[in-house]
Amino acid sequence: MTGDDIGSLIYLVLLGAVLFVWYIVQSRAGLGRTLQQAAAWGLIFLGTIAAVGLWGDIRQDVMPSQSVIAEDGRVELPQAPDGHYYVTLEVNGTPVRFMVDTGASGTVLTRRDAERAGLAEDDLVYYSEAMTANGPVRTAPVRLDSVALGPFVDANVPAYVNEGEMAQSLLGMSYLQRFDRLEITRGQLVLER
């Protein structure tokens, strides 16, 4: 819990205490009923706080995740609620989450993901350019020592690091073409080798 979270919690507790005291003062005649209602609202308040605090864990359990069926040489990626497909690859031994982008010719890493995968910012030279929906951006061509998706391990994979701000790394056709089959069926993206 961060300092901002603790401050927000203290604020909410104080606000709740003030509302509780006001409610008790306003309804002194039916104190038993007032306490019952206050207890019910308190439980609702605590339940809401618990749900917000546990949302990340709940979402991971409810959302379907990628499945790798090694013996069939197949990977199945479920469609996310936003309509895109996401996959986690091991890039140089580091898990990196990508949005699958069949419209992108190259695989593009965010600067943060590139740094996590061992590509030092000082070693990157942004001399190439890519066209995006927001216009041109400078990119640094790189070679990834290893890229693994389940049992599929590829070495010396070409990619780019985007100099601009990007919310998510993109998995483009330069990597996807390594698969024999790419199919979207029944809300799943299926990759086969």
ZIDA-V147444 format. One record per helix or strand of 2 or more residues. SS is the DSSP state (2 for helix, 1 for strand). FROM is the first residue (numbers start at 1). LEN is the number of residues. If there is no record, write none. Layout:
# ZIDA-V147444
SS/FROM/LEN, SS/FROM/LEN
This chain:
# ZIDA-V147444
2/3/24, 2/31/32, 1/67/3, 2/70/3, 1/74/6, 1/85/7, 1/94/7, 1/108/2, 2/111/6, 2/121/3, 1/128/5, 1/135/15, 1/152/11, 1/169/3, 2/173/4, 1/181/5, 1/188/5
